[in-house]
Amino acid sequence: MRIISWNVNGIRASVKKGLIDQINSHQADIWCFQETKAQDDQVMEALSDLSSEYHIKSTSAVKKGYSGVAILAKKSTFGEAAPSWSSGLSIDEHDQEGRVLRFDGGDFFLVNVYVPNSSSGMKRLPYRKTWDQAFANYLKTLREEKPVIVTGDFNVAHQPIDLARPKQNYNKTSGYTQDEIDGMDLILSQGFFDAFRTFHPEKAQYSFWNMRFKARERNVGWRLDYFLVDKALQESTTSSAVLDDIHGSDHCPIDLQLNLG
């Protein structure tokens, strides 16, 4: 099974840049998109060419043009019957921004997440800390039912190897503060492993580049996008990669492959 996750920085803009061709050429069983920046009906319209081949579900923010996540699940893999979906954390404070969508894959749950950015000057860091705790609790409860795969944009570089300039950014820039690192540690402690880092313990590879300053050309990047896989699925997980040759957003896609028998 192949799962690809991508912060597309606007689903409608991404479609205009060739997203449908990317989906057709890579043939993943599941696609997870973050930062769709569209209401649910707009996501469905943008991806309408794929509706015969994929089950498509999205959840959007109350605020239009902001946040949002979507999942595409291949009908040939999961069957024609409508799958079971669930959105949000069931906490009003956190469910206004369209950040969490869950897909029931039968043997596992897949959670697609767009973790809140702490914003410039760390204005939302207190909220982010609250969110991380709530999300960790949500995953802990979910794992009691069946194994969980979590993917998305976590808006944190977890280790120094996960960004090009750790010393210059530590506790000075959103995405690399100790509070955000601790939040990722908390989530991992619920029974998950970082798939990419497990397969590539010493590889410096990034999934996000600031669109200013020609950061991608110079590869001054951050690894903000992750597959966190339930330890119960560790032996079934065969590879994880950062697909940094694919353009179309300020993020690139990431890839997970499993042999679930």
FENJOHU-V46062 format. One record per pair of residues at least 24 apart in sequence whose ideal C-beta (glycine too) atoms are under 8 Angstrom apart, sorted by the first residue. I is the first residue (numbers start at 1). J is the second residue. If there is no record, write none. Layout:
I_J / I_J
This chain:
1_29 / 1_30 / 1_77 / 1_257 / 1_258 / 1_259 / 1_260 / 2_26 / 2_27 / 2_28 / 2_29 / 2_30 / 2_255 / 2_256 / 2_257 / 3_28 / 3_29 / 3_30 / 3_31 / 3_32 / 3_110 / 3_149 / 3_151 / 3_227 / 3_255 / 3_256 / 3_257 / 3_258 / 4_28 / 4_30 / 4_31 / 4_32 / 4_243 / 4_253 / 4_254 / 4_255 / 4_256 / 5_31 / 5_32 / 5_33 / 5_34 / 5_112 / 5_151 / 5_152 / 5_225 / 5_227 / 5_253 / 5_254 / 5_256 / 6_31 / 6_32 / 6_33 / 6_34 / 6_225 / 6_249 / 6_251 / 6_252 / 6_253 / 6_254 / 7_33 / 7_34 / 7_35 / 7_114 / 7_152 / 7_153 / 7_208 / 7_224 / 7_225 / 7_249 / 7_250 / 7_251 / 8_33 / 8_34 / 8_35 / 8_36 / 8_248 / 8_249 / 8_251 / 9_35 / 9_37 / 9_249 / 9_250 / 9_251 / 10_35 / 10_36 / 10_37 / 10_38 / 10_249 / 11_36 / 11_37 / 11_38 / 11_42 / 11_43 / 11_46 / 11_47 / 11_68 / 11_70 / 12_37 / 12_38 / 12_42 / 12_46 / 13_37 / 14_248 / 14_249 / 15_46 / 15_47 / 17_247 / 17_248 / 18_248 / 19_248 / 20_47 / 20_49 / 20_50 / 22_246 / 22_248 / 22_253 / 23_50 / 23_72 / 28_74 / 28_255 / 29_73 / 29_74 / 29_77 / 29_78 / 30_71 / 30_72 / 30_73 / 30_74 / 30_77 / 30_103 / 30_105 / 30_110 / 31_71 / 31_72 / 32_69 / 32_70 / 32_71 / 32_72 / 32_110 / 32_112 / 32_151 / 32_152 / 33_69 / 33_70 / 33_71 / 33_72 / 33_112 / 34_68 / 34_69 / 34_112 / 34_113 / 34_114 / 34_152 / 34_153 / 35_67 / 35_68 / 35_69 / 35_114 / 35_153 / 36_60 / 36_67 / 36_68 / 36_69 / 36_70 / 36_98 / 37_65 / 37_66 / 37_67 / 37_68 / 38_65 / 38_68 / 39_64 / 39_68 / 43_68 / 43_70 / 47_72 / 55_82 / 55_83 / 57_83 / 57_85 / 57_101 / 57_103 / 58_98 / 58_101 / 59_87 / 59_88 / 59_98 / 59_99 / 59_100 / 59_101 / 60_98 / 61_96 / 61_97 / 61_98 / 61_99 / 62_96 / 62_97 / 62_98 / 63_96 / 63_97 / 66_97 / 66_98 / 67_97 / 67_98 / 67_99 / 67_114 / 68_98 / 68_114 / 69_98 / 69_99 / 69_100 / 69_101 / 69_112 / 69_113 / 69_114 / 69_152 / 70_101 / 70_112 / 71_101 / 71_103 / 71_110 / 71_112 / 73_103 / 73_105 / 78_105 / 78_106 / 89_134 / 89_135 / 89_138 / 91_134 / 93_130 / 94_131 / 94_134 / 100_135 / 100_138 / 102_142 / 107_146 / 107_147 / 107_260 / 108_146 / 108_147 / 108_148 / 108_149 / 108_230 / 108_233 / 108_260 / 109_142 / 109_145 / 109_146 / 109_147 / 109_148 / 109_149 / 110_148 / 110_149 / 110_150 / 110_151 / 111_139 / 111_142 / 111_148 / 111_149 / 111_150 / 111_151 / 111_152 / 112_151 / 112_152 / 113_150 / 113_151 / 113_152 / 113_153 / 113_154 / 114_152 / 114_153 / 115_152 / 115_153 / 115_154 / 115_155 / 115_156 / 116_155 / 117_155 / 117_174 / 117_175 / 118_155 / 118_174 / 118_175 / 118_177 / 118_180 / 119_174 / 120_174 / 122_174 / 122_177 / 125_174 / 125_177 / 125_179 / 125_180 / 128_155 / 128_179 / 128_180 / 128_183 / 129_179 / 129_183 / 132_180 / 132_183 / 132_184 / 132_186 / 132_187 / 133_183 / 133_186 / 135_187 / 136_183 / 136_186 / 136_187 / 136_189 / 136_190 / 139_187 / 139_190 / 139_192 / 140_190 / 140_191 / 143_190 / 143_191 / 143_230 / 147_230 / 147_232 / 147_233 / 148_192 / 148_230 / 149_227 / 149_228 / 149_229 / 149_230 / 149_233 / 149_256 / 150_187 / 150_192 / 150_226 / 150_227 / 150_228 / 150_229 / 151_225 / 151_226 / 151_227 / 151_228 / 151_254 / 151_256 / 152_225 / 152_226 / 153_208 / 153_224 / 153_225 / 153_251 / 154_184 / 154_187 / 154_224 / 154_225 / 154_226 / 155_180 / 155_224 / 156_180 / 156_181 / 156_183 / 156_184 / 156_224 / 157_222 / 157_223 / 157_224 / 158_184 / 158_185 / 158_194 / 158_197 / 158_223 / 158_226 / 159_197 / 161_202 / 161_203 / 161_204 / 162_204 / 162_206 / 162_222 / 162_223 / 163_206 / 163_221 / 163_222 / 163_223 / 164_204 / 164_206 / 164_219 / 164_220 / 164_221 / 164_222 / 165_220 / 175_222 / 175_224 / 176_222 / 187_228 / 188_228 / 191_230 / 191_231 / 191_232 / 192_228 / 192_229 / 192_230 / 192_231 / 193_228 / 193_229 / 193_231 / 193_234 / 194_226 / 194_227 / 194_228 / 195_226 / 195_227 / 195_228 / 195_229 / 195_237 / 195_240 / 195_256 / 196_223 / 196_226 / 196_227 / 196_240 / 196_241 / 196_242 / 196_254 / 198_234 / 198_237 / 198_240 / 199_239 / 199_240 / 200_240 / 205_242 / 205_244 / 206_242 / 206_244 / 207_242 / 207_244 / 207_251 / 207_252 / 207_254 / 208_250 / 208_251 / 208_252 / 209_250 / 210_250 / 211_250 / 216_250 / 224_251 / 225_251 / 225_252 / 225_254 / 226_254 / 227_254 / 227_256 / 229_256 / 233_258 / 233_260 / 236_260 / 236_261
